[in-house]
């Protein structure tokens, strides 16, 4: 298992470094330093504050999911766990989900396996919301995206209206529903194959996590916090465009596109979205006429500010959690 973990960590780190090298290989760093001196950092600070508020809402939402398990859990305690988890994700992809459950086990005595089920529920919900945002963004910005891809790759324009696009998306949705039904049938099938058993176990946890939503008592609080998290995600990505003169004219839907690209980049199995975030956001800003150097600078500014925030407040959360655990012991 140790060798497997080392290989997984090494692979994700190599991917991150390769993408980072690819993104920065032609960068004029003197130009970067000049741009850095011209940044309106008040917008960067606002972006960080909005991200912290989103993390607080995530902790509040997690509390609602944990309510049937632990009635008297404070949002402050879950916030510490969430921030510690984010910090762990900077070291190893997906370690954060396990880490924040481990923090609650140490400080509150909640079973890690039980709380992990609620984390799966969270991730499923956020995945479907991100998928919905990407779908809406593709429909709204279809002409811009398709023309860019067509011009870049030399394709002829074969799709002339959005109705065909909606039809294609509907096909994928229906395929997803059919796939879900097939998975359900697969879960009921008995097998002795260890590999298939692991897949069945994983799929069963996902489905159980999704259906655990029925146990929620404060459904309005859950809905409000979920919407609030994604609104804040959008705002923290968008307000920072005003920090750089070249991107300050980008409109509402450009912010939605940045959020979509950033969400996909952060979902990639690399440490803290390093490399993937820079590559995806830089590429997506080309759609709006932002040159590669400026786009990369913007992506670096946004990503670095969030990493700094997580490192600072995540580090403080680790120290506070250690103090609480020591006091409790």
DRENDO-1510 file (C-alpha; in Angstrom, 1 decimal, always signed):
<recs>
REC; n; res; u; v; w
REC; 1; UNK; +0.0; +0.0; +0.0 .
REC; 2; UNK; +2.9; +2.4; +0.7 .
REC; 3; UNK; +4.4; +1.8; -2.7 .
REC; 4; UNK; +0.9; +2.4; -4.3 .
REC; 5; UNK; +0.5; +5.6; -2.4 .
REC; 6; UNK; +4.0; +6.8; -3.4 .
REC; 7; UNK; +3.2; +6.0; -7.1 .
REC; 8; UNK; -0.2; +7.8; -6.9 .
REC; 9; UNK; +1.4; +10.9; -5.3 .
REC; 10; UNK; +4.3; +10.9; -7.8 .
REC; 11; UNK; +2.1; +10.5; -10.8 .
REC; 12; UNK; -0.2; +13.4; -9.8 .
REC; 13; UNK; +2.8; +15.6; -8.9 .
REC; 14; UNK; +4.5; +14.8; -12.3 .
REC; 15; UNK; +1.3; +15.7; -14.1 .
REC; 16; UNK; +1.1; +19.0; -12.2 .
REC; 17; UNK; +4.7; +19.9; -13.0 .
REC; 18; UNK; +4.4; +19.0; -16.7 .
REC; 19; UNK; +1.3; +21.2; -17.0 .
REC; 20; UNK; +2.9; +24.0; -15.1 .
REC; 21; UNK; +6.0; +23.8; -17.3 .
REC; 22; UNK; +3.8; +23.8; -20.4 .
REC; 23; UNK; +1.9; +26.8; -19.2 .
REC; 24; UNK; +5.0; +28.9; -18.2 .
REC; 25; UNK; +7.5; +27.7; -20.8 .
REC; 26; UNK; +7.2; +30.9; -23.0 .
REC; 27; UNK; +6.5; +33.4; -20.2 .
REC; 28; UNK; +8.3; +36.7; -20.0 .
REC; 29; UNK; +8.8; +36.9; -16.2 .
REC; 30; UNK; +9.7; +40.6; -16.4 .
REC; 31; UNK; +6.3; +41.2; -17.9 .
REC; 32; UNK; +4.8; +39.2; -15.0 .
REC; 33; UNK; +6.6; +41.4; -12.5 .
REC; 34; UNK; +5.4; +44.5; -14.2 .
REC; 35; UNK; +1.8; +43.3; -14.2 .
REC; 36; UNK; +2.1; +42.3; -10.5 .
REC; 37; UNK; +3.0; +45.8; -9.6 .
REC; 38; UNK; -0.1; +47.2; -11.4 .
REC; 39; UNK; -2.6; +44.8; -9.8 .
REC; 40; UNK; -5.4; +46.4; -7.8 .
REC; 41; UNK; -5.0; +44.2; -4.7 .
REC; 42; UNK; -8.2; +45.3; -3.0 .
REC; 43; UNK; -10.1; +43.1; -5.5 .
REC; 44; UNK; -7.7; +40.2; -4.6 .
REC; 45; UNK; -8.4; +40.6; -0.9 .
REC; 46; UNK; -12.2; +40.8; -1.6 .
REC; 47; UNK; -11.9; +37.5; -3.5 .
REC; 48; UNK; -10.1; +35.9; -0.6 .
REC; 49; UNK; -12.8; +37.1; +1.9 .
REC; 50; UNK; -15.5; +35.7; -0.4 .
REC; 51; UNK; -13.8; +32.4; -0.6 .
REC; 52; UNK; -13.6; +32.2; +3.2 .
REC; 53; UNK; -17.3; +32.9; +3.4 .
REC; 54; UNK; -17.9; +30.1; +1.0 .
REC; 55; UNK; -15.8; +27.8; +3.2 .
REC; 56; UNK; -17.9; +28.8; +6.2 .
REC; 57; UNK; -21.1; +28.0; +4.3 .
REC; 58; UNK; -19.7; +24.7; +3.3 .
REC; 59; UNK; -19.0; +24.0; +7.0 .
REC; 60; UNK; -22.6; +25.1; +7.9 .
REC; 61; UNK; -24.0; +22.8; +5.1 .
REC; 62; UNK; -21.9; +19.9; +6.4 .
REC; 63; UNK; -23.3; +20.5; +9.9 .
REC; 64; UNK; -26.8; +20.0; +8.5 .
REC; 65; UNK; -25.8; +16.7; +6.9 .
REC; 66; UNK; -24.2; +15.6; +10.2 .
REC; 67; UNK; -27.1; +16.7; +12.3 .
REC; 68; UNK; -28.8; +13.2; +12.4 .
REC; 69; UNK; -25.4; +11.9; +13.7 .
REC; 70; UNK; -24.3; +14.7; +16.0 .
REC; 71; UNK; -26.9; +17.2; +17.3 .
REC; 72; UNK; -24.7; +19.8; +19.1 .
REC; 73; UNK; -21.9; +20.3; +16.6 .
REC; 74; UNK; -20.9; +23.9; +16.0 .
REC; 75; UNK; -20.1; +25.4; +12.6 .
REC; 76; UNK; -16.9; +26.7; +14.0 .
REC; 77; UNK; -15.6; +23.1; +14.6 .
REC; 78; UNK; -16.7; +21.9; +11.2 .
REC; 79; UNK; -15.0; +25.0; +9.6 .
REC; 80; UNK; -11.7; +24.0; +11.2 .
REC; 81; UNK; -12.1; +20.5; +9.8 .
REC; 82; UNK; -13.0; +21.8; +6.3 .
REC; 83; UNK; -10.0; +24.2; +6.2 .
REC; 84; UNK; -7.7; +21.4; +7.5 .
REC; 85; UNK; -9.0; +19.2; +4.7 .
REC; 86; UNK; -8.3; +21.9; +2.1 .
REC; 87; UNK; -4.8; +22.2; +3.4 .
REC; 88; UNK; -4.3; +18.4; +3.1 .
REC; 89; UNK; -5.5; +18.6; -0.6 .
REC; 90; UNK; -2.5; +20.8; -1.3 .
REC; 91; UNK; -0.2; +17.9; -0.4 .
REC; 92; UNK; -2.1; +15.0; -1.9 .
REC; 93; UNK; -5.3; +14.9; -4.1 .
REC; 94; UNK; -8.5; +13.9; -2.4 .
REC; 95; UNK; -6.7; +13.5; +1.0 .
REC; 96; UNK; -8.8; +16.4; +2.3 .
REC; 97; UNK; -12.0; +14.4; +2.4 .
REC; 98; UNK; -10.5; +11.8; +4.6 .
REC; 99; UNK; -8.6; +14.4; +6.7 .
REC; 100; UNK; -11.6; +16.5; +7.7 .
REC; 101; UNK; -13.4; +13.3; +8.8 .
REC; 102; UNK; -10.4; +12.4; +10.9 .
REC; 103; UNK; -10.4; +15.8; +12.5 .
REC; 104; UNK; -14.0; +15.5; +13.6 .
REC; 105; UNK; -13.3; +12.0; +15.0 .
REC; 106; UNK; -10.4; +13.4; +17.1 .
REC; 107; UNK; -12.2; +16.6; +18.3 .
REC; 108; UNK; -15.9; +15.4; +18.4 .
REC; 109; UNK; -15.7; +11.6; +18.5 .
REC; 110; UNK; -17.7; +11.2; +15.3 .
REC; 111; UNK; -17.0; +8.0; +13.4 .
REC; 112; UNK; -14.9; +8.8; +10.3 .
REC; 113; UNK; -16.7; +6.2; +8.2 .
REC; 114; UNK; -20.0; +7.7; +9.1 .
REC; 115; UNK; -19.0; +11.3; +8.4 .
REC; 116; UNK; -17.3; +10.2; +5.2 .
REC; 117; UNK; -20.8; +9.2; +3.8 .
REC; 118; UNK; -21.9; +12.8; +4.2 .
REC; 119; UNK; -18.8; +14.0; +2.4 .
REC; 120; UNK; -19.7; +11.7; -0.5 .
REC; 121; UNK; -23.1; +13.3; -0.6 .
REC; 122; UNK; -21.6; +16.7; -0.7 .
REC; 123; UNK; -19.3; +15.8; -3.5 .
REC; 124; UNK; -22.1; +14.3; -5.6 .
REC; 125; UNK; -24.3; +17.4; -5.2 .
REC; 126; UNK; -21.4; +19.7; -6.1 .
REC; 127; UNK; -20.6; +17.6; -9.1 .
REC; 128; UNK; -24.1; +17.8; -10.4 .
REC; 129; UNK; -24.1; +21.6; -9.8 .
REC; 130; UNK; -20.8; +22.1; -11.6 .
REC; 131; UNK; -22.1; +19.9; -14.5 .
REC; 132; UNK; -25.3; +22.1; -14.6 .
REC; 133; UNK; -23.2; +25.3; -14.7 .
REC; 134; UNK; -21.0; +24.0; -17.5 .
REC; 135; UNK; -24.1; +23.0; -19.4 .
REC; 136; UNK; -25.7; +26.4; -19.0 .
REC; 137; UNK; -22.4; +28.1; -19.9 .
REC; 138; UNK; -22.1; +26.0; -23.1 .
REC; 139; UNK; -25.6; +26.9; -24.2 .
REC; 140; UNK; -25.2; +30.6; -23.5 .
REC; 141; UNK; -21.7; +30.9; -24.9 .
REC; 142; UNK; -22.2; +28.2; -27.6 .
REC; 143; UNK; -21.4; +30.5; -30.6 .
REC; 144; UNK; -18.3; +31.9; -29.0 .
REC; 145; UNK; -17.0; +28.5; -27.9 .
REC; 146; UNK; -17.8; +26.7; -31.2 .
REC; 147; UNK; -16.3; +29.5; -33.4 .
REC; 148; UNK; -13.1; +29.5; -31.4 .
REC; 149; UNK; -12.7; +25.7; -31.6 .
REC; 150; UNK; -13.7; +25.8; -35.3 .
REC; 151; UNK; -11.1; +28.6; -36.1 .
REC; 152; UNK; -8.4; +27.0; -33.9 .
REC; 153; UNK; -8.7; +23.4; -35.2 .
REC; 154; UNK; -9.9; +24.2; -38.7 .
REC; 155; UNK; -13.3; +22.5; -38.4 .
REC; 156; UNK; -16.1; +23.6; -40.6 .
REC; 157; UNK; -19.2; +24.8; -38.9 .
REC; 158; UNK; -21.7; +22.0; -38.9 .
REC; 159; UNK; -23.8; +22.9; -36.0 .
REC; 160; UNK; -26.0; +26.0; -36.8 .
REC; 161; UNK; -28.3; +26.4; -33.8 .
REC; 162; UNK; -28.5; +25.8; -30.1 .
REC; 163; UNK; -31.4; +23.4; -30.4 .
REC; 164; UNK; -29.2; +20.7; -31.7 .
REC; 165; UNK; -26.8; +21.4; -28.9 .
REC; 166; UNK; -29.6; +21.0; -26.4 .
REC; 167; UNK; -30.6; +17.7; -28.1 .
REC; 168; UNK; -27.0; +16.4; -27.7 .
REC; 169; UNK; -27.0; +17.4; -24.1 .
REC; 170; UNK; -30.4; +15.7; -23.6 .
REC; 171; UNK; -28.9; +12.6; -25.1 .
REC; 172; UNK; -26.1; +12.6; -22.6 .
REC; 173; UNK; -28.6; +13.1; -19.7 .
REC; 174; UNK; -30.8; +10.2; -20.9 .
REC; 175; UNK; -27.6; +8.1; -21.3 .
REC; 176; UNK; -26.7; +9.0; -17.7 .
REC; 177; UNK; -30.1; +7.9; -16.4 .
REC; 178; UNK; -29.8; +4.6; -18.3 .
REC; 179; UNK; -26.3; +4.2; -16.9 .
REC; 180; UNK; -27.5; +4.8; -13.4 .
REC; 181; UNK; -30.2; +2.1; -13.8 .
REC; 182; UNK; -27.5; -0.3; -15.2 .
REC; 183; UNK; -25.3; +0.4; -12.2 .
REC; 184; UNK; -28.2; -0.3; -9.8 .
REC; 185; UNK; -28.7; -3.7; -11.6 .
REC; 186; UNK; -25.0; -4.3; -11.3 .
REC; 187; UNK; -25.1; -3.7; -7.6 .
REC; 188; UNK; -27.7; -6.4; -7.1 .
REC; 189; UNK; -25.7; -9.0; -9.0 .
REC; 190; UNK; -23.7; -11.4; -6.8 .
REC; 191; UNK; -20.1; -11.9; -7.6 .
REC; 192; UNK; -16.9; -13.4; -6.1 .
REC; 193; UNK; -14.5; -11.3; -8.1 .
REC; 194; UNK; -12.6; -9.0; -5.7 .
REC; 195; UNK; -12.2; -6.2; -8.3 .
REC; 196; UNK; -15.9; -6.2; -9.1 .
REC; 197; UNK; -16.7; -6.3; -5.4 .
REC; 198; UNK; -14.7; -3.2; -4.8 .
REC; 199; UNK; -16.5; -1.4; -7.6 .
REC; 200; UNK; -19.8; -2.5; -6.2 .
REC; 201; UNK; -18.9; -1.3; -2.7 .
REC; 202; UNK; -17.8; +2.1; -4.1 .
REC; 203; UNK; -20.9; +2.5; -6.2 .
REC; 204; UNK; -23.1; +1.5; -3.3 .
REC; 205; UNK; -21.5; +4.2; -1.1 .
REC; 206; UNK; -22.2; +6.8; -3.7 .
REC; 207; UNK; -25.8; +5.8; -4.0 .
REC; 208; UNK; -26.3; +5.6; -0.2 .
REC; 209; UNK; -24.6; +9.0; +0.1 .
REC; 210; UNK; -27.1; +10.5; -2.5 .
REC; 211; UNK; -30.1; +9.0; -0.8 .
REC; 212; UNK; -29.0; +10.1; +2.6 .
REC; 213; UNK; -30.4; +13.5; +1.7 .
REC; 214; UNK; -33.7; +12.2; +2.8 .
REC; 215; UNK; -32.5; +12.4; +6.4 .
REC; 216; UNK; -31.9; +16.1; +6.3 .
REC; 217; UNK; -34.0; +18.0; +8.8 .
REC; 218; UNK; -33.2; +21.6; +7.8 .
REC; 219; UNK; -33.8; +21.3; +4.0 .
REC; 220; UNK; -34.1; +25.1; +3.5 .
REC; 221; UNK; -30.8; +25.7; +5.2 .
REC; 222; UNK; -29.2; +23.1; +3.1 .
REC; 223; UNK; -30.6; +24.6; -0.1 .
REC; 224; UNK; -29.6; +28.1; +0.9 .
REC; 225; UNK; -26.1; +27.2; +1.8 .
REC; 226; UNK; -25.6; +25.1; -1.4 .
REC; 227; UNK; -26.8; +28.0; -3.6 .
REC; 228; UNK; -24.7; +30.4; -1.4 .
REC; 229; UNK; -21.5; +28.3; -1.8 .
REC; 230; UNK; -21.7; +28.4; -5.6 .
REC; 231; UNK; -22.7; +32.1; -5.8 .
REC; 232; UNK; -19.7; +32.9; -3.7 .
REC; 233; UNK; -17.5; +30.6; -5.9 .
REC; 234; UNK; -18.7; +32.6; -8.9 .
REC; 235; UNK; -18.1; +36.0; -7.2 .
REC; 236; UNK; -14.6; +35.1; -5.9 .
REC; 237; UNK; -13.6; +34.1; -9.4 .
REC; 238; UNK; -15.2; +37.1; -11.1 .
REC; 239; UNK; -14.4; +40.1; -8.9 .
REC; 240; UNK; -10.7; +39.5; -9.4 .
REC; 241; UNK; -11.0; +40.4; -13.1 .
REC; 242; UNK; -11.2; +44.0; -11.9 .
REC; 243; UNK; -7.7; +43.6; -10.4 .
REC; 244; UNK; -6.1; +43.5; -13.8 .
REC; 245; UNK; -6.7; +46.2; -16.4 .
REC; 246; UNK; -6.8; +43.9; -19.4 .
REC; 247; UNK; -9.5; +41.7; -17.9 .
REC; 248; UNK; -11.6; +44.4; -16.2 .
REC; 249; UNK; -14.0; +44.6; -19.2 .
REC; 250; UNK; -15.0; +40.9; -19.0 .
REC; 251; UNK; -18.7; +40.5; -18.5 .
REC; 252; UNK; -21.0; +38.3; -16.4 .
REC; 253; UNK; -20.9; +35.2; -18.6 .
REC; 254; UNK; -17.1; +35.4; -18.8 .
REC; 255; UNK; -17.1; +34.9; -15.0 .
REC; 256; UNK; -19.3; +31.9; -15.5 .
REC; 257; UNK; -16.9; +30.4; -18.0 .
REC; 258; UNK; -13.9; +31.0; -15.7 .
REC; 259; UNK; -15.9; +29.3; -12.9 .
REC; 260; UNK; -16.6; +26.3; -15.2 .
REC; 261; UNK; -12.9; +26.0; -16.3 .
REC; 262; UNK; -11.7; +26.5; -12.7 .
REC; 263; UNK; -14.1; +23.9; -11.4 .
REC; 264; UNK; -12.9; +21.3; -13.9 .
REC; 265; UNK; -9.3; +22.1; -13.2 .
REC; 266; UNK; -9.7; +21.8; -9.4 .
REC; 267; UNK; -11.5; +18.4; -9.9 .
REC; 268; UNK; -8.4; +17.0; -11.7 .
REC; 269; UNK; -6.3; +14.6; -9.6 .
REC; 270; UNK; -3.4; +16.9; -9.0 .
REC; 271; UNK; -2.3; +18.8; -5.9 .
REC; 272; UNK; -4.4; +21.9; -5.4 .
REC; 273; UNK; -5.1; +22.2; -9.2 .
REC; 274; UNK; -1.5; +23.2; -9.8 .
REC; 275; UNK; -0.9; +23.3; -13.5 .
REC; 276; UNK; -4.4; +22.3; -14.5 .
REC; 277; UNK; -5.9; +25.6; -13.3 .
REC; 278; UNK; -3.3; +27.7; -15.0 .
REC; 279; UNK; -3.7; +25.8; -18.3 .
REC; 280; UNK; -7.5; +25.6; -18.3 .
REC; 281; UNK; -8.2; +29.2; -17.3 .
REC; 282; UNK; -5.5; +30.6; -19.7 .
REC; 283; UNK; -7.1; +28.7; -22.6 .
REC; 284; UNK; -10.6; +29.7; -21.7 .
REC; 285; UNK; -9.7; +33.4; -21.6 .
REC; 286; UNK; -8.6; +33.2; -25.2 .
REC; 287; UNK; -12.3; +33.0; -26.1 .
REC; 288; UNK; -12.7; +36.5; -24.8 .
REC; 289; UNK; -9.7; +38.0; -26.6 .
REC; 290; UNK; -7.3; +37.9; -23.6 .
REC; 291; UNK; -3.8; +37.0; -24.8 .
REC; 292; UNK; -2.0; +34.0; -23.4 .
REC; 293; UNK; +0.5; +36.0; -21.2 .
REC; 294; UNK; -2.3; +38.1; -19.6 .
REC; 295; UNK; -4.6; +35.1; -19.3 .
REC; 296; UNK; -1.8; +33.1; -17.5 .
REC; 297; UNK; -1.1; +36.0; -15.2 .
REC; 298; UNK; -4.8; +36.3; -14.3 .
REC; 299; UNK; -5.0; +32.5; -13.7 .
REC; 300; UNK; -1.8; +32.6; -11.6 .
REC; 301; UNK; -3.1; +35.6; -9.6 .
REC; 302; UNK; -6.5; +34.0; -8.9 .
REC; 303; UNK; -5.0; +30.5; -8.1 .
REC; 304; UNK; -2.1; +31.8; -5.9 .
REC; 305; UNK; -4.4; +34.1; -3.9 .
REC; 306; UNK; -6.6; +31.1; -3.1 .
REC; 307; UNK; -3.7; +28.8; -2.3 .
REC; 308; UNK; -2.3; +31.5; +0.0 .
REC; 309; UNK; -5.6; +31.8; +1.8 .
REC; 310; UNK; -5.9; +28.0; +2.2 .
REC; 311; UNK; -2.3; +27.7; +3.4 .
REC; 312; UNK; -2.8; +30.6; +6.0 .
REC; 313; UNK; -6.2; +29.7; +7.3 .
REC; 314; UNK; -5.7; +26.0; +6.9 .
REC; 315; UNK; -2.5; +26.2; +8.9 .
REC; 316; UNK; -4.2; +28.2; +11.6 .
REC; 317; UNK; -7.0; +25.6; +11.7 .
REC; 318; UNK; -4.5; +22.8; +12.2 .
REC; 319; UNK; -3.0; +24.6; +15.2 .
REC; 320; UNK; -6.4; +25.4; +16.7 .
REC; 321; UNK; -7.5; +21.8; +16.1 .
REC; 322; UNK; -4.3; +20.5; +17.8 .
REC; 323; UNK; -5.0; +22.8; +20.8 .
REC; 324; UNK; -8.6; +21.6; +21.1 .
REC; 325; UNK; -7.6; +17.9; +20.9 .
REC; 326; UNK; -4.8; +18.4; +23.5 .
REC; 327; UNK; -7.3; +20.2; +25.8 .
REC; 328; UNK; -9.9; +17.5; +25.3 .
REC; 329; UNK; -7.3; +14.8; +26.0 .
</recs>
